[in-house]
């Protein structure tokens, strides 16, 4: 391979990065397009107050409701007697426009629909129906702004986009135009007339009205009919609306108005027919037609995508609140049960325990880890399995010369192999496993093994805590551990489907591990894998809240990313590996039909959908009702704060760390979302993820723990905080 091809491979963006980036760009584009066609982006809702009329030609003020430019001069036209041109503004509306069209079809009447580009883009089928049934279309701008506030380029853009929507929806252009917020021709003033004059110079007929039904006021069908009826057989252009609110009175009035005036000799026609002029419609073909189709298609996709997103937001809202509710209720049930004076797991467990410490390049942490075990108030045998370390980890432990601490060396084979090697060398039937960067309190081992007084218990999850919480990213992980992991473990304990024994602090019956074949190397989350296997084998897995262990959490975004990427991908692997539990019988089936759905729902699917909350938060802040959006987000944050405060109270933690909770929800959660999304992509694309060693500092140690003689630990890079 040449150096150029190697460099090209290095520059190539991995699929797991490319797909999320493309997804984010596509989602942003869809939301922007939705905001555009819903008049949430680039919309201008200002309305010009009345102005002077001294610059408006007298023939316009005193003329008819149709205004055109003839040889550079303004001209007006009126509808002949006994002809009525019904015009409908602001549509098409998916509810009311079909009803208006039905009434017109029933009475064999035609009219002119002045459609906005936003509504035509969203409901092209109604625009096609209007044309197919013989009605005329007119432009009513794209976003319905008051054009007297706009520049000529914005006016051109409004007209062009409006025509684009008509071309895509019905394959036609139109020469009719009605300005938003317009009324009679005698209402033209010095602000609106220059706009009308400019639009006339572009070849459009500007159509106002001379009979206003005022149906938008909803005065009742009788009053709408009265106001829409011209006097003395005069012709008229009647203003009505088929959108913009409840138009039931308009539909009712039309159904009575049309036959009544037909009996009086009136004819309901299109505008150009009434004026004996060529059709306002011009067919659109070629590239212009395909541009319109592409536009309408893109809008349709954005509407469907955002519809799915809104549905997803509703689903995630239900899931989030259900999870919070379950956590609060079941955590209370768990705490009340295990803290009861009469609660006992069974006879006190006093037998010795083997503690397995898999270690790979843990020179900075291993002294603190082993030293904490020597202070245990329960008899322990410690086996440090050196997994091919290159930094002298094994030698450091051997130099400590601590009784009951042994070192087992092996070539680098991974954590599951190291644990199985330690299991083969263990002297006792109760096995405790911990990480090489973790320290135990004196009572941790004793508290961890007490549940084995119940012969049905096969494994016990301890209470893992973040030791290096004096940085912002450490504080965020501290909140996550206490609120997310430990509240979850209480909930899953009560439900009997604990998904994971944490690698930092867990205990197992040796016989239980041997029955399932020991620690599996099939997944990157061997702790989740083995826990699920124990459930399927019929063992109980419980949580010991007082078995506290202090672990060193990642201290950089890159390290945190690597760790959580492995965790989430490994969890997906474990769920897939044990998927047959869904159809099994006995204990495996019970776990499969209770545990697997809950774990999949709350640990994989819900977090994947949760970013919708933040997507709509950002969208609402920028384009929507900012006040309501902020209140909604603060409401969700308040619920999370209640859960977090309750979790901190159960764990007897100081509430001061919750000060960073709002910032955690804004920044930290986004990182977790992207990690989970990448894990999904890696799984779906058949990618392989390898174990990545995290950089350690040795900062976590037990207060007051003195290193034994002979210890030569590396200097910690930061002060201990546990």
HELIX and SHEET records of a PDB file:
HELIX    1   1 UNK A    3  UNK A   11  1                                   9    
HELIX    2   2 UNK A   15  UNK A   37  1                                  23    
HELIX    3   3 UNK A   58  UNK A   61  1                                   4    
HELIX    4   4 UNK A   96  UNK A  106  1                                  11    
HELIX    5   5 UNK A  117  UNK A  122  1                                   6    
HELIX    6   6 UNK A  124  UNK A  132  1                                   9    
HELIX    7   7 UNK A  147  UNK A  149  5                                   3    
HELIX    8   8 UNK A  152  UNK A  170  1                                  19    
HELIX    9   9 UNK A  185  UNK A  187  5                                   3    
HELIX   10  10 UNK A  193  UNK A  201  1                                   9    
HELIX   11  11 UNK A  215  UNK A  217  5                                   3    
HELIX   12  12 UNK A  221  UNK A  228  1                                   8    
HELIX   13  13 UNK A  248  UNK A  263  1                                  16    
HELIX   14  14 UNK A  271  UNK A  274  1                                   4    
HELIX   15  15 UNK A  286  UNK A  338  1                                  53    
HELIX   16  16 UNK A  366  UNK A  374  1                                   9    
HELIX   17  17 UNK A  393  UNK A  400  1                                   8    
HELIX   18  18 UNK A  415  UNK A  425  1                                  11    
HELIX   19  19 UNK A  444  UNK A  449  1                                   6    
HELIX   20  20 UNK A  450  UNK A  453  5                                   4    
HELIX   21  21 UNK A  472  UNK A  479  1                                   8    
HELIX   22  22 UNK A  480  UNK A  486  3                                   7    
HELIX   23  23 UNK A  487  UNK A  495  1                                   9    
HELIX   24  24 UNK A  510  UNK A  515  1                                   6    
HELIX   25  25 UNK A  526  UNK A  536  1                                  11    
HELIX   26  26 UNK A  557  UNK A  577  1                                  21    
HELIX   27  27 UNK A  579  UNK A  582  5                                   4    
HELIX   28  28 UNK A  586  UNK A  599  1                                  14    
HELIX   29  29 UNK A  600  UNK A  605  3                                   6    
HELIX   30  30 UNK A  606  UNK A  623  1                                  18    
HELIX   31  31 UNK A  626  UNK A  650  1                                  25    
HELIX   32  32 UNK A  655  UNK A  660  5                                   6    
HELIX   33  33 UNK A  661  UNK A  663  1                                   3    
HELIX   34  34 UNK A  664  UNK A  668  3                                   5    
HELIX   35  35 UNK A  669  UNK A  684  1                                  16    
SHEET    1   A 4 UNK A  73  UNK A  77  0                                        
SHEET    2   A 4 UNK A  66  UNK A  70 -1                                        
SHEET    3   A 4 UNK A 205  UNK A 207 -1                                        
SHEET    4   A 4 UNK A 176  UNK A 177  1                                        
SHEET    1   B 5 UNK A 136  UNK A 139  0                                        
SHEET    2   B 5 UNK A 111  UNK A 115  1                                        
SHEET    3   B 5 UNK A  83  UNK A  89  1                                        
SHEET    4   B 5 UNK A 236  UNK A 241  1                                        
SHEET    5   B 5 UNK A 211  UNK A 212  1                                        
SHEET    1   C 4 UNK A 136  UNK A 139  0                                        
SHEET    2   C 4 UNK A 111  UNK A 115  1                                        
SHEET    3   C 4 UNK A  83  UNK A  89  1                                        
SHEET    4   C 4 UNK A 267  UNK A 268  1                                        
SHEET    1   D 2 UNK A 172  UNK A 174  0                                        
SHEET    2   D 2 UNK A 281  UNK A 283 -1                                        
SHEET    1   E 8 UNK A 405  UNK A 410  0                                        
SHEET    2   E 8 UNK A 380  UNK A 387  1                                        
SHEET    3   E 8 UNK A 353  UNK A 359  1                                        
SHEET    4   E 8 UNK A 430  UNK A 435  1                                        
SHEET    5   E 8 UNK A 506  UNK A 509 -1                                        
SHEET    6   E 8 UNK A 457  UNK A 466 -1                                        
SHEET    7   E 8 UNK A 540  UNK A 551  1                                        
SHEET    8   E 8 UNK A 438  UNK A 440 -1                                        
END                                                                             
